[in-house]
Each structure stands twice: as C-alpha cells, then as structure tokens.
C-alpha cells in the first residue's frame, strides 16, 4: 500500500492548484494527485471558454467575489511568469431592452462594491468598442481577460512536481475507509493510504465526500453548455467579449460571444440538464446519474420554479434557429450559416434539497478532509486563491493529535 501525507482527488484546475500550494507549503511531505482520466483537465477545466473573470457578477463579500477579484490579478501574473499566452482584452455587458436597465445598474453597483473597474457607457461608445453590437446601454469591464486553462494546468503540474509531488492518472476512487488516523483510498489501481484527503473531484465531488463520511447535503446536477463557433470569415463580428445582462435568479450568464486565446470566437453556452454527469452529447445517458437527479427532491423544486427558463434552454438545444435568435439579440448580423458546431461542456452545479442552486463556492470539512463540492465558474480564474486558501487550512501531518480542521467555507445562496 502506497503511503502519502496528503492526497488530492481530481486533476482539474482547482485540484492541481491545491496540490501545488500544499506541496509548496509542506516541502518534505509526500503529496499525491489521483485523476481518473488518462489526461489532466479533461472535464470542466478543459472545456471552458478560458475567460479570466473580473468578479463583477458575484454577491459582495461572497467567496466568489473575493476570490475572483484577487484571482484575476494573480492569474495574469502567473501567466506572465510562466510564459502562458493571455490577453486582458476587456468585455461589454449589454442591455438590449429597457427592462434590463435596472439589472444593468445593479451590476454596475455590484462591480464597484467588489472593487472591479467598471464603466457605464452609452450605445454609441459601445459600438466603438464592438462595432456590430446591438444595445441601448452597456458596461465596459476592462480587467476581463482570456487565456488557456489547459496551459495553466500544465504549469501547475510542473510546479507541483518541482516540489516533489506525485501524479497518478487513470486512477478512479471507489471508496475510502477511515482507519485510525489515516484514510485508505480504494481505487482501480490499488490502495493508497493518506493522512489527509482533499476532494476536488468536480462532477463527482458529492460522491467522494459521501464516501469519505461527509454529507454535503447538496447534490451535483450536471448542466450541459452547448457552443457554436463563428466561421473564420465572420470572426470580425466580435473584437473581444460580449455578454448579455444575466438572469438574476440563475447562476448562468446567458449565451454570449467569447474571443478565445487562439483567435476563434465561441458563441454560447446554453444550460440544459444533462442526462449523465459526463453527458457531452445529447444522446449520452447514464442511468445512475439520471436516477440520482430525478430522485433528488431539490431537482423537482428547481424544475417547478424555473420550468419556463428550462424550456427555453431545451428549445435552444434542439433548434439552431432558436440559438441563433438568442445570439442575434447581441449581434443582429449573425446568421445560422455563420455558426459551426463546437465542443460542449458540463457544469457541475450543486443543488440543495430546498431547490436552491448553490451560488457560491461550497467547500466543507470533515475529519482529516476538505471537500470542494461546488466550484463552477469563476473557479478557474480563482484557482490560485482557492488552492492557497485550502493549503493554509491544512494542518501539518506530524501533529497527528491535532488533525481536526476548523470550519472553512459554507454555501452562500443568493
């Protein structure tokens, strides 16, 4: 049985950031990362839009607000020092109808409260920034950027290994057993013994938490985000990033235009219930995953409350014409012929039994464990800050009589 001081489950960007900081803090410790896939960043991390978020959207004082603002600065600095391509290109958040103006004003005030440099600009000025945009008013957020989070993960891994960390790919956690002062992790590649367990399993974080004896209360519900991309000859329609005013009751930002670091322009995503936790295609179905969703009381309450919004997402998923109409609210010149199918992603969204979507990071503690049970966007932007905070809460394993971890994070629901 391989023995380790600290073991991180999950090779996404949050898991690797936590592993890097733990290995850096405890230089003589044996630190292990277990990843079930044969490559890193195979799910949420490797399938997102690469945006370095400013922190304008999040409730003041929340972990998302604090970590996104600090994370945007630290991510840019990390990319500079590691030679990772990035651009601080800025973005527009645009109101296309009068009834969106109050929410746009609220976003402006929220941005100021969060310390985000944000500017109100009229439609004429917005079209100087984005000549093809349709709006009646807009916010300009100059601190928003773009990068490749796969490249960021590669850099985290290099630093992790430089501090002596070990990585095991293709290793699926089946269950954990608490044995005295250690956890025995049973996997498809044998058993690992660890003094401290950090769960960053993303889509499976709730299951890993339960397996380690911590009930997160929340259930991971997978939402598929489907994208198109503009044909190369139509990329000139978008200079940088264009976002709509988000729905105030949803943690989803609505379909938008994102210039990627490779020069392509992605359009989307929508947010439709996936029938599998790794349901990247419409035809992907996993009976266990689907049954867990349908049997969870919170899902029924969510569906009853937001069935109209959910129906709209399904229509956009099934109809390219409907998807195009949503995009045309932002850029009227876009046509169906301008859109090419693109890779989809799955958002691991935690849902509470009362039907409320967990709108903040949800990071819980157990005996000799920390569980990251809700870390959707802006977790990639904030990954250095989340990883640093987790590492600061991890006790030295030499103090085996003092392994109880103080309270760390709790869910914040808007």
For each residue, the residues with C-beta under 8 A, 3 or more apart:
1: 184 190 191 192 193
2: 32 190 191 192 193
3: 30 192 193 194
4: 7 30 31 32 166 192 193 194 195
5: 26 29 30 31 194 195 196 397
6: 22 26 29 30 31 32 194 195 196 197 198 394 397
7: 4 31 32 33 34 183 185 192 194 196 197 198
8: 15 16 18 19 22 31 32 33 34 198 200
9: 15 34 173 185 197 198 199 200 201 208
10: 14 15 33 34 35 199 200 201 202 205 372
11: 15 16 33 34 35 37 40 41 42 153 167 169
12: 15 16 40 41 43 44 45 153 200 202
13: 16 17 41 45 149 152 153 156 379 380 383
14: 10 17 18 200 202 372 375 379 383 386 387
15: 8 9 10 11 12 18 19 33 35 198 200 201 202 372
16: 8 11 12 13 19 20 33 40 153 156 157 160 383 387
17: 13 14 20 21 156 383 384 386 387 388
18: 8 14 15 21 22 198 200 372 386 387 390 391
19: 8 15 16 22 23 31 33 156 160 165 198 387
20: 16 17 23 24 156 159 160 163 165 387
21: 17 18 24 25 387 388 390 391
22: 6 8 18 19 25 26 29 31 198 390 391 394
23: 19 20 26 27 29 31 160 163 164 165
24: 20 21 27 159 163 391
25: 21 22 391 392 394
26: 5 6 22 23 29 31 394 396 397
27: 23 24 163 164
28:
29: 5 6 22 23 26 397
30: 3 4 5 6 164 166
31: 4 5 6 7 8 19 22 23 26 160 163 164 165 166
32: 2 4 6 7 8 165 166 167 168 192 194
33: 7 8 10 11 15 16 19 160 165 166 167 168
34: 7 8 9 10 11 168 171 173 185 187 192
35: 10 11 15 40 167 168 169 170 171
36: 170 171 172 173
37: 11 40 42 43 169 170
38: 169 170
39: 42 169
40: 11 12 16 35 37 45 46 153 154 157 169
41: 11 12 13 45 46 149 150 153
42: 11 37 39 45 46
43: 12 37 46 47 202 203 278 345 346 348
44: 12 47 48 202 203 345 346 347 348 376 379 380
45: 12 13 40 41 42 48 149 150 153 380
46: 40 41 42 43 149 150 153
47: 43 44 280 343 344 345 346
48: 44 45 51 149 345 377 380
49: 146 258 260 266
50: 146 147 148 149 258 260 261 380
51: 48 144 145 146 241 258 377 381
52: 72 75 76 86 88 144 145 146 147 381
53: 56 57 68 71 72 144 377 378 381
54: 68 69 72 91 111 116 117 118 141 143 144
55: 58 64 65 68 69 71 72 111 114 115 116 378
56: 53 93 107 110 111 114 116 118 139 141
57: 53 64 107 110 246 253
58: 55 62 64 65 68 110 114 360 378
59: 62 64 65 110 359 360 412 414
60: 65 110 113 114
61: 65 66
62: 58 59 65 66 359 360 412
63: 66 67 360 361 363 409 412
64: 55 57 58 59 67 68 359 360 361 378 382
65: 55 58 59 60 61 62 68 69 114
66: 61 62 63 69 70 385
67: 63 64 70 71 361 378 382 385 386 389
68: 53 54 55 58 64 65 71 72 114 378 381 382
69: 54 55 65 66 72 73 114 115 116
70: 66 67 73 74 382 385
71: 53 55 67 68 74 75 378 381 382 383 384 385 386
72: 52 53 54 55 68 69 75 76 143 144 145 381
73: 69 70 76 77
74: 70 71 77 78 384 385
75: 52 71 72 78 79 86 145 147 152 381 383 384
76: 52 72 73 79 80 86 88 145
77: 73 74 80 81
78: 74 75 81 82 84 152 155 384
79: 75 76 82 83 84 85 86 147 152
80: 76 77 83 86
81: 77 78
82: 78 79 152 155
83: 79 80
84: 78 79 147 148 151 152 155
85: 79 147 148 151 261
86: 52 75 76 79 80 145 146 147 261
87: 145 146 147 261
88: 52 76 142 143 144 145
89: 144 145 146 240 241 259
90: 129 140 141 142 143 144 240 241
91: 54 140 141 144 240 241 242 243
92: 126 129 130 133 135 138 139 140 141 240 241 242 243
93: 56 104 107 138 139 141 243 244 245
94: 126 133 134 135 137 138 139 242 243 244 245 330
95: 98 100 101 103 104 135 136 137 138 245
96: 100 134 135 136 244 329 330
97: 100 136
98: 95 101 136
99: 102
100: 95 96 97 103 104 244 245
101: 95 98 104 105 136 137
102: 99 105 106
103: 95 100 106 107 245 246 248
104: 93 95 100 101 107 108 137 138 139 245
105: 101 102 108 109
106: 102 103 109 110 248
107: 56 57 93 103 104 110 111 118 139 245
108: 104 105 111 112 118 120 139
109: 105 106 112 113
110: 56 57 58 59 60 106 107 113 114
111: 54 55 56 107 108 114 116 118 139 141
112: 108 109 115 116 118
113: 60 109 110
114: 55 56 58 60 65 68 69 110 111
115: 55 69 112
116: 54 55 56 69 111 112 141 143
117: 54 141 142 143
118: 54 56 107 108 111 112 139 140 141
119: 139 140 141 142
120: 108 137 138 139
121: 125 126 129 137 138 139 140
122: 125 126 137 138
123: 126 127 135 136 137 138
124: 127 128
125: 121 122 128 129 138 140
126: 92 94 121 122 123 129 130 133 135 137 138 140
127: 123 124 130 131 132 133
128: 124 125 131
129: 90 92 121 125 126 133 140 239 240
130: 92 126 127 133 238 239 240 242
131: 127 128 239
132: 127 237 238 331 332 333
133: 92 94 126 127 129 130 138 242 330 331
134: 94 96 329 330 331 332
135: 92 94 95 96 123 126 138 330
136: 95 96 97 98 101 123
137: 94 95 101 104 120 121 122 123 126
138: 92 93 94 95 104 120 121 122 123 125 126 133 135
139: 56 92 93 94 104 107 108 111 118 119 120 121
140: 90 91 92 118 119 121 125 126 129
141: 54 56 90 91 92 93 111 116 117 118 119 144
142: 88 90 117 119
143: 54 72 88 90 116 117
144: 51 52 53 54 72 88 89 90 91 141 241
145: 51 52 72 75 76 86 87 88 89
146: 49 50 51 52 86 87 89 241 258 259 260 261
147: 50 52 75 79 84 85 86 87 151 152 261
148: 50 84 85 151 152 261 262
149: 13 41 45 46 48 50 152 153 380
150: 41 45 46 153 154
151: 84 85 147 148 154 155
152: 13 75 78 79 82 84 147 148 149 155 156 380 383
153: 11 12 13 16 40 41 45 46 149 150 156 157
154: 40 150 151 157 158
155: 78 82 84 151 152 158 159
156: 13 16 17 19 20 152 153 159 160 383
157: 16 40 153 154 160 161 167
158: 154 155 161 162
159: 20 24 155 156 162 163
160: 16 19 20 23 31 33 156 157 163 165 167
161: 157 158 164 165 166 167
162: 158 159
163: 20 23 24 27 31 159 160
164: 23 27 30 31 161
165: 19 20 23 31 32 33 160 161
166: 4 30 31 32 33 161
167: 11 32 33 35 157 160 161
168: 32 33 34 35 171 189
169: 11 35 37 38 39 40
170: 35 36 37 38 188 189
171: 34 35 36 168 187 188 189
172: 36 187 188
173: 9 34 36 176 185 186 187 201 208 211
174: 186 187 188 211
175: 186 211
176: 173 183 184 185 186 197 208 211 212 213
177: 183 184 186
178: 182 183 184 212 213 367 368
179: 182 183 184 193
180:
181: 195 368 400 403
182: 178 179 193 194 195 368
183: 7 176 177 178 179 193 194 195 196 197 212 368 369
184: 1 176 177 178 179 191 192 193
185: 7 9 34 173 176 191 192 193 194 197
186: 173 174 175 176 177 191
187: 34 171 172 173 174 190 191 192
188: 170 171 172 174
189: 168 170 171
190: 1 2 187
191: 1 2 184 185 186 187
192: 1 2 3 4 7 32 34 184 185 187
193: 1 2 3 4 179 182 183 184 185
194: 3 4 5 6 7 32 182 183 185 197
195: 4 5 6 181 182 183 368 397 400 403
196: 5 6 7 183 368 369 394 395 397 403
197: 6 7 9 176 183 185 194 212 368 369 370
198: 6 7 8 9 15 18 19 22 369 370 372 390 394
199: 9 10 205 208 209 212 369 370 371 372 373
200: 8 9 10 12 14 15 18 205 372 375
201: 9 10 15 173 204 205 207 208
202: 10 12 14 15 43 44 205 348 375
203: 43 44 220 222 277 278 346 348
204: 201 207 208 220 277
205: 10 199 200 201 202 208 209 216 220 348 371 372 373 374 375
206: 209 210 216 218 219 220 350 373
207: 201 204 210 211 220
208: 9 173 176 199 201 204 205 211 212 371
209: 199 205 206 212 214 215 216 364 366 369 371 373
210: 206 207 213 214 215 216
211: 173 174 175 176 207 208
212: 176 178 183 197 199 208 209 366 369 371
213: 176 178 210 366 367 369
214: 209 210 364 365 366 369 371
215: 209 210
216: 205 206 209 210 350 362 364 371 373
217: 352 353
218: 206 298 350 351 352 358 362 373 374 411
219: 206 292 293 296 298 299 350 351 353
220: 203 204 205 206 207 277 348 349 350 351 373
221: 273 293 296 299 302 349 350 351
222: 203 273 274 276 277 278 279 289 293 346 347 348 349
223: 252 271 272 273 274 346 347 349
224: 271 272 273 274 279 280 282 317 344 345 346 347
225: 268 269 270 271 344 345 346 347
226: 268 269 270 272 316 317 323 344
227: 266 267 268 269 342 343 344 345
228: 266 267 268 320 323 339 340 341 342
229: 264 265 266 267 339 340 342
230: 234 235 237 238 257 264 265 267 334 338 339 340
231: 234 235 337 338 339 340
232: 235 264
233: 236
234: 230 231 237 334 338
235: 230 231 232 238 259 263 264 265
236: 233
237: 132 230 234 257 265 331 333 334 338
238: 130 132 230 235 241 242 257 259 265 331
239: 129 130 131 259
240: 89 90 91 92 129 130 259
241: 51 89 90 91 92 144 146 238 256 257 258 259
242: 91 92 94 130 133 238 256 257 330 331
243: 91 92 93 94 246 253 254 256
244: 93 94 96 100 253 254 255 256 329 330
245: 93 94 95 100 103 104 107 254
246: 57 103 243 250 252 253 254
247: 250 252 254 309
248: 103 106
249: 306
250: 246 247 271 306 309 357
251: 349 357 359 376
252: 223 246 247 271 347
253: 57 243 244 246 256 377
254: 243 244 245 246 247 326
255: 244 267 268 269 270 316 323 326 327
256: 241 242 243 244 253 267 268 330
257: 230 237 238 241 242 265 266 267 327 330 331
258: 49 50 51 146 241 265 266 267
259: 89 146 235 238 239 240 241 263 264 265
260: 49 50 146 263 264 265 266
261: 50 85 86 87 146 147 148
262: 148
263: 235 259 260
264: 229 230 232 235 259 260
265: 229 230 235 237 238 257 258 259 260
266: 49 227 228 229 257 258 260 342
267: 227 228 229 230 255 256 257 258 327 334 339 342
268: 225 226 227 228 255 256 323 342
269: 225 226 227 255 344 345
270: 225 226 255 313 316 317 323 326
271: 223 224 225 250 252 313 347
272: 223 224 226 310 313 314 316 317
273: 221 222 223 224 293 310
274: 222 223 224 277 279 280 284 346
275: 279 284 285 286 289 290
276: 222 279 284 285 286 289 290
277: 203 204 220 222 274 286 289 346 348
278: 43 203 222 284 286 346
279: 222 224 274 275 276 284 285 286 289 346
280: 47 224 274 284 343 344 345 346
281: 284 344
282: 224 317
283:
284: 274 275 276 278 279 280 281
285: 275 276 279 290
286: 275 276 277 278 279 289 290
287: 290 291
288: 291 292
289: 222 275 276 277 279 286 292 293
290: 275 276 285 286 287 293 294
291: 287 288 294 295
292: 219 288 289 295 296
293: 219 221 222 273 289 290 296 299
294: 290 291 299
295: 291 292
296: 219 221 292 293 299 300 351 353
297: 300 301 353 355
298: 218 219 301 302 351 352 353 354 355 356
299: 219 221 293 294 296 302 303 351 355
300: 296 297 303 304 355
301: 297 298 304 305 354 355
302: 221 298 299 305 306 351 355 356 357
303: 299 300 306 307 310
304: 300 301 307 355
305: 301 302 355
306: 249 250 302 303 309 310
307: 303 304 310 311
308: 311 312
309: 247 250 306 312 313
310: 272 273 303 306 307 313 314
311: 307 308 314 315
312: 308 309 315 316
313: 270 271 272 309 310 316 317
314: 272 310 311 317 318
315: 311 312 318 319 322
316: 226 255 270 272 312 313 319 322 323 326
317: 224 226 270 272 282 313 314 323
318: 314 315 322
319: 315 316 322 323
320: 228 323 324 336 339
321: 324 325 336
322: 315 316 318 319 325 326
323: 226 228 255 268 270 316 317 319 320 326 327 339
324: 320 321 327 328 334 335 336 339
325: 321 322 328 329
326: 254 255 270 316 322 323 329
327: 255 257 267 323 324 330 331 334 339
328: 324 325 331 332 334
329: 96 134 244 325 326
330: 94 96 133 134 135 242 244 256 257 327
331: 132 133 134 237 238 242 257 327 328 334
332: 132 134 328
333: 132 237
334: 230 234 237 267 324 327 328 331 338 339
335: 324 338 339
336: 320 321 324 339
337: 231
338: 230 231 234 237 334 335
339: 228 229 230 231 267 320 323 324 327 334 335 336
340: 228 229 230 231
341: 228
342: 227 228 229 266 267 268
343: 47 227 280
344: 47 224 225 226 227 269 280 281
345: 43 44 47 48 224 225 227 269 280
346: 43 44 47 203 222 223 224 225 274 277 278 279 280
347: 44 222 223 224 225 252 271 376 377
348: 43 44 202 203 205 220 222 277 374 375 376
349: 220 221 222 223 251 357 358 374 376
350: 206 216 218 219 220 221 357 358 362 373 374 411
351: 218 219 220 221 296 298 299 302 355 356 357 358
352: 217 218 298 355 356 357 358 411 413
353: 217 219 296 297 298
354: 298 301
355: 297 298 299 300 301 302 304 305 351 352
356: 298 302 351 352 359 413
357: 250 251 302 349 350 351 352 413
358: 218 349 350 351 352 362 374 411 412 413
359: 59 62 64 251 356 412 413 414
360: 58 59 62 63 64 374 411 412 413 414
361: 63 64 67 372 374 375 379 382 386 409
362: 216 218 350 358 372 373 374 375 409 410 411
363: 63 370 371 372 373 374 375 386 390 408 409
364: 209 214 216 370 371 373 408 409 410
365: 214 369 370 371 393 405 406 407 408
366: 209 212 213 214 369 370 371 405
367: 178 213 403 404
368: 178 181 182 183 195 196 197 403 405
369: 183 196 197 198 199 209 212 213 214 365 366 405
370: 197 198 199 363 364 365 366 390 393 394 405 408
371: 199 205 208 209 212 214 216 363 364 365 366
372: 10 14 15 18 198 199 200 205 361 362 363 375 386 390
373: 199 205 206 209 216 218 220 350 362 363 364
374: 205 218 348 349 350 358 360 361 362 363 411
375: 14 200 202 205 348 361 362 363 372 379 386
376: 44 251 347 348 349 379
377: 48 51 53 253 347 380 381
378: 53 55 58 64 67 68 71 381 382
379: 13 14 44 361 375 376 382 383 386
380: 13 44 45 48 50 149 152 377 383
381: 51 52 53 68 71 72 75 377 378
382: 64 67 68 70 71 361 378 379 385 386
383: 13 14 16 17 71 75 152 156 379 380 386 387
384: 17 71 74 75 78 387 388
385: 66 67 70 71 74 382 388 389
386: 14 17 18 67 71 361 363 372 375 379 382 383 389 390
387: 14 16 17 18 19 20 21 383 384 390 391
388: 17 21 384 385 391 392
389: 67 385 386 392 393 408
390: 18 21 22 198 363 370 372 386 387 393 394 408
391: 18 21 22 24 25 387 388 394
392: 25 388 389
393: 365 370 389 390 405 406 408
394: 6 22 25 26 196 198 370 390 391 405
395: 196 399 402 403 405
396: 26 399
397: 5 6 26 29 195 196 400 403
398:
399: 395 396 402 403
400: 181 195 397 403
401:
402: 395 399
403: 181 195 196 367 368 395 397 399 400
404: 367
405: 365 366 368 369 370 393 394 395 408
406: 365 393
407: 365 410
408: 363 364 365 370 389 390 393 405
409: 63 361 362 363 364
410: 362 364 407
411: 218 350 352 358 360 362 374
412: 59 62 63 358 359 360
413: 352 356 357 358 359 360
414: 59 359 360
